[in-house]
Amino acid sequence: MTQTQRRAFLIDALLKEQPRYSHAALPANEEEQKRLLRSLFNRRPPRPAGREFLAVQDAYLQEEIRRRGITDFSSLRPIQPGLYLWQGDITTLRCDAIVNAANSRMLGCFCPNHGCIDNAVHTFAGVQLRWACEEMMRRQGHEEKAGGAKATPAYNLPCSYVLHTVGPVVQGRPSEKEENQLASCYRSCLELAEKYALKSVAFCCIATGEYHFPEEPAAKIAIRTVKAYKARTHSKIEVVFNVFKDADYQVYRNLLRSTEKAETKP
């Protein structure tokens, strides 16, 4: 199958799962097809999928990620010992684990083609991820609290695991409780990484998007918490601070450089 054929097969299969859309026509434009497929992935309820569907989906997603360009963690250079700063799409990073800024249901973003990381992670991991999260949350019996974290396989992503963490929802200036919850997100993920014997973890900018935690205070908490954890536990985990926007890159670079200077002063 070509990518075009795989995409058509997946769209047709997903439309047939929803009777009211089962007779919808396939868009002629490739980008419109991709948007439709992503929206169908996003809206699909958590449930198993058939073997043929998964085989086609997996081949399609892995090829799409390959075409977007995979960055291998081993190609990155540290900005401080054990700490890295990388600007790019976290779903294309090959490392032991990436961190997903999840919601309390842990089921991913259901909003079609939304720009949040939760949407991207679930889209390119494949429908297996939402089903795995559904089973995990059913066993837990309640929604995930802010500051906690859970691990799942990464399925079609180039990393091995996804660490899902729920940040605090902020309105205005963050409270001390919200700052502590954000710090807990980073600690919880690092503790999970140790439990799974992971050597490299890439953190997104947790809670700074839809949850409105201000970028610079969030970055300070991220760096401070990770450095404190590594110092306290003597952890050898390599940590990547992943950013997507230019402004976030500047914030993290300035903070990492300033903390390095402060630590190297005689």
Secondary structure as UniProt FT lines:
FT   HELIX           3..16
FT   HELIX           19..21
FT   TURN            22..23
FT   HELIX           30..43
FT   HELIX           51..68
FT   STRAND          71..72
FT   HELIX           73..75
FT   TURN            81..82
FT   STRAND          83..87
FT   HELIX           90..92
FT   STRAND          93..94
FT   STRAND          97..102
FT   TURN            104..105
FT   TURN            112..113
FT   HELIX           117..125
FT   HELIX           127..140
FT   TURN            146..147
FT   STRAND          149..153
FT   TURN            155..156
FT   STRAND          161..166
FT   HELIX           176..195
FT   TURN            196..197
FT   STRAND          200..203
FT   TURN            206..207
FT   TURN            210..211
FT   HELIX           215..233
FT   STRAND          238..243
FT   HELIX           246..264
//
